Amino acid sequence: MAAASWYHRDISRVVAEELLAKAGRDGCFLVRDSESISGAYALCLLFQRHVHTYRILPDDEGLLSVQTIQGIQAKCFRTLPDLIGAYQQPNNGLVTPLLYPVHRARQAADEDSDGEDGRGGGLSASAVPAGGAGTGAWLSTPIAGRTHISQQLHQRLQEQVHSSPASDFMGFMAEYLNHHLQLDLEALRHGHPQLRHLSTALVTACRALHRRIDFTLAGLETLARVFDPPASPRSPAREQVSPSRATAAPNLELLLNKISTVNHLLSSLEKKVLKSLQETVSRHNLALPCVAAAPPPTAKPLAVQSFEVKVGKLQRAALTVDVESGTVAITKKGSGSPEETIPQDKILQLIKYQSVQSKVRLVYDREPQRSLSRDFVFPNARKREAFCQLLQLMKIQHSNLDEPDLISVYVGTWNMGSTPPPRSLASWLTSRGLGRTQDETTACIPHDIYVIGTQENSLGDREWVEFLRASLKTLMAIDYRMVALQCLWSIKIVVLVKPEHERRISHVHTSSVKTGIANTLGNKGAVGVSFLFNGTSFGFINCHLASGSEKTHRRNQNYSDILRSLVLGDKRLSAFDLTLRFTHLFWFGDLNYRLDMDVQDILAHVTKKEFETLLAVDQLNLEREKNKVFLRFNEGDISFPPTYRYERGSRDSYMWQKFKPTGVRINVPSWCDRILWKSHPETHVVCNSYGCTDDIVTSDHSPVFATFEVGVTSQFVPKKAPGSDPEPLACIEWESIEVIVKTASRSKCYIEFHSYCLEEAQRSGENTSQSCDIPGFLKLGWSAKNLPMLHPILPDLEYLGDQHLLLSIKGVESCESYGECCIAMKSMIGSMAQQFETFLFHRGEETGSMRGWMKVRVPKDRHSTRERLYEWISFEEDDVESAADAPTCPKPPLQRLRSRPRSLPEAAADYTNPAYFIFEGVP
């Protein structure tokens, strides 16, 4: 029996309201899983163009009831269909009877249609073998006999039905628990331990698995025979799968034998292939790539670097940076000795001009109480960035800080195409190749953190880690330490750090999510790692999304599934959108978004390096503009050619045709491999490079890299020792908050406040004002008397300037979130209230906006602070006259952040109404 069509499982509140809005009739209803309570449901009902949400809660005996106000007797039901049937009658306490069920959309079969890495035939996303019960069968099955069965088993199953990706399979187990477990218990009491009914249920559930294993087994046996030594005439014939075994009725013992055979073949096949290849090597004197690297060079100081620059309009000079000694020397052209040598502690500020990307201003102390500034123009923007990075490194090395303010992070992604890597990954790990790459003067400066994501990686987990560590040791003369390794089939993420940072890493979490066929196979999905670096939280996600040009919607769904299911970061923040849980979140991988253009046109534009034209039809860019995926994420400028699909062994041409038994499939060249990031407001993160290699050709994808300069915070130690007097308190005061959320509900709401600077989460009272002048949107307001005064655990200005507040708008009845946001406290510090405004997010969607007035009051004796190492570099627009004299580089286009959609909707029932963008003065 299939699940009731009005039960929509784990869709979000926003999606549920959109479905009801499309139905548009009073009395339309659906049931979804509750977002606030595991094992509970939410009944969503449309009446007079507003959605009313009722919580359906299970009691200790598993009976279900609609939550009522205190003092009202709740009606209990054994099954969800019984409850829904009762409330289809009038006068049952709802605003209107349940009249018109909104049916769940039927999911089409989901498979990798382009054969990029799909294996075998596809499975339906909700396939239930004939004779079996789906998940919904348990929901609608009478509970007679439950008094004889352990309630704990049913509770566990209920939890698993909603959290396991194999929910359809669990329908068979629900059927067994409801009808057959008692029979097996009776047989066990009479001395028959075979559990015959359980065996029958498992055989029925695994019927499709028999067919898949037969298919896989035949292929493995064929491959094994390829690598067998030639048989002699007297050798006995290989045992074949007997017809009786192949056609026998499936049973559990046969299934176990098949799995054992597959296990044996898989474990022996690698050894057999390796032996065969070794014999081939010895016969033909071939050389195989070797993981073992040459003895690493001993650590050596960074070489002195010199840059040719122009000073003024005509004068030429050389800037010499000696990181080890901590000096910058200025030498005029033709002069044998430096005109001036500036110690690093005398350098006050470095100003980068934005209108002239190759120009920089150096501000330094020359005499007591007198500073001097000089402008230098480099040959190109890359040389200027290298100079700035060297000065930044010099400042870090010669600072007296015990803990760093600034670290460098390397992120790499590569679809390896199920082939071993080449002997050297030097170009990838040093950010050299095409696009915005590292200058040769800084390419071999080691990064503090390396995060390597791969897809279709056929190497063993430990083998891959040791290969990376050996590669970095050869290049950087540093023995990097592994922080985390997380794998999902051939999707892997590795995090490596410098040895001195090991003690600074804590709270490491890893997780993975399958998004392959029916969300049960790991050929597609994501792996993630999160940790704290001192006081800064990091999240890294490596994913491999659905392939195929036509699968844009499926890729968007993969993204949503990963956002919802990946378990990373502080558990106290699990109710918040994943993208808000970290100070810095990096998301990368083979995202598989393609270009919507004819392949010949694409090839012509690539040849001419007209990348802007192609990026205008890039599916990821288009979906981001529609706010479908990666809301408020950033991506570096793409100035390198599409990284897929190359001919293996070369980077000269794209192999855009794939010949399959069903015909020719076109895989247009595309930027499948991407690196994006999202950070809390008013934090420091700069992307210094974003490109791909041009000399690693073992796969049909080129490796992609990006490097980042990231500001970090440390465990704060107050400068004033605690004494006997009461400690003065800092306080966070709110004058008012106004929220507009995308909802058809009229629910009262409250606000939850979370921050690492608070001892525990706080909450406001109910909203003091409410209106819904614009259909589909709810405007809420809180006055100061209903907002809590918050007291941070430390009152120091330096500490509070690094803190952030996470806010969540929740419904009073449902306790479900209508949206979350992040507010930086740095700009709010002062005696006068400051205005803030921000967007609200929930489960990857933009659900509204918030604005208000607040202030952070700091005691007068706690105002001391210090300049961070990354704050001495600033940006400034150049004047027109100097800009005309200097050689310029094309200025990268600023990222277009939509402050408001292009037009307001005309239809009143349109639930994509953008009126919640209150920043434009919408009432």
MOLINZI-V849696 format. One line per field, one symbol per residue. ss: DSSP state (@ for helix, = for strand, . for the rest). phi: phi as a letter, one per 20 degrees, with the letter a starting at -180 (. if undefined). psi: psi as a letter, one per 40 degrees, with the letter a starting at -180 (. if undefined). Layout:
ss->???
phi->???
psi->???
This chain:
ss->......=.....@@@@@@@@@@@....======.......=======..=========.....===..........=..@@@@@@@.............==........=............=...........@@@@@@.....@@@..@@@@@@@@@@@@@...@@@@@@@@@@@@@@@@@@@@@@@......@@@@@@@@@@.@@@@@@@@@@@@@@@@@@@@................@@@@@....@@@@@@@@@@@@@@@@@@@@@@@@@@@@@@@@@....................=======...========....======.......====@@@=======.....=========..=========..@@@@@@@@@@@@@@@@@........==========..........@@@@....===............=======.....@@@@@@@@@@@@@@@@....========..=======.@@@@@@==========..@@@.....=========..=========.......@@@@@@@@@@@@@@.....@@@....@@@...=======....=...@@@@@@@@@...@@@@@..=@@@@@@@........==........=.=.......=..====..====...=..=======.....========...........========...................============......======.......==.....===.....=======@@@...=......@@@@...========.....========.@@@=....=========..=============..@@@..........====...@@@@@@................................@@@...
phi->.ffgfeedldfefffffffffffmdgnfbbccffedcfneccedceblmcedddeddeefenfdbffcfgnefeedcfcfffffffeeefmdnefbffdcfeefffefgcbefemfbfdmfedffcfcggnedegfgffdegdgnffedffffffffgffgedefeffgfffffgfffcdgffffffffendeflffffffffffegffgfffgfffffffffffgeffgfefefffffeffgfffdfffbfffffffffffgffffefffffffffffffffdledegdffefgfffgcffffdccfcddmecfdbcddddffemccddcffneecffbddfffefeacdeeefcfddbdddbfdcgmbdcccdcdefbfffffffffffffffffdfeffcfebcdcdcccbeemlcffffcdgfffdldqdnedffffcfdffefcdcddccleeffgffffffffffffffdlcefdeebccccldecccdccfgfegfeeblfccabcecfgllddefcqbcbccaddlddeccccdccegeogeegfffgfggfffgfdfdcnfffdffeggfdecfccdcbpefmfddebfffffffffgeleffffffdffffffffemeblfmedbffeccfgebdeffnbdebeeedcecgepededfgbefecccbbcfflddbceebbaceccdcfdedefdcbccdcfcddfedgfeffcffgffdebdddeaccccdeadedffccdddcafedfbfcceeffebbbcfdgnccdcccegfddfeddffcefgffffeecdddcecfffeleeeqcbccfegfefqedfdecbbedcblndedrbcbacbbdedggedefbbeffeeedccbfeffffffeefddgfffffedfeagfbefeffefedgeffeffenff
psi->hiihdehebfiidddddddddddehheiiihiihedhheiihhhhhhfeihhhhhhiiadeeiiihhiihehhihiididddddddeeiifeeidiihdhhhihihhiihigdefdeihaiiiidfhhiheihadddddehifhedeeihdddddddddddeehefdddedddddddddedddddddddeegeefddddddddddeddddddddddddddddddddeiihiideiiihhihiddddeihhiddddddddddddddddddddddddddddddddefihihhdhiihiiihiihihiihhihhaddhiihhhhgddefihhhhiheieihdhhhideehdihhhhddgeeiihhhihdihfhiiiihhhididddddddddddddddddeiehdiidhihhhhiihheffiiiidhfdddeefibiahiiideedehiidhhhhhiifheiidddddddddddddddefhgiihdihhihbehihhhiiideedeehifhiiiihheahffeiediaiiihiihhbehhihhhhihiiihdefdddddddddddddehgiahdeedeihdeeeidhhhhiageehahgiidddddddddefgdddddeehdddddddefdifheiihihhfiiheihihieiedihgehhhideahhhgihigdhihiihiiifihhhheihaiieehedieihiiiiiihhhiiihhhhdhihadihhihiihhhdihhhhigieifiiiihhhiieeidiiiiiaiieihifdhheihhiihiddehihhhidiehddddeeiihhihhiidddeiheiiihhhedeehieiiiiihiiiihfeiheaiiiahiihhhidefeiiihideeehiihhiiddddddihiihhihihhhhdhidiiidhdeheehfeegeeeeh.
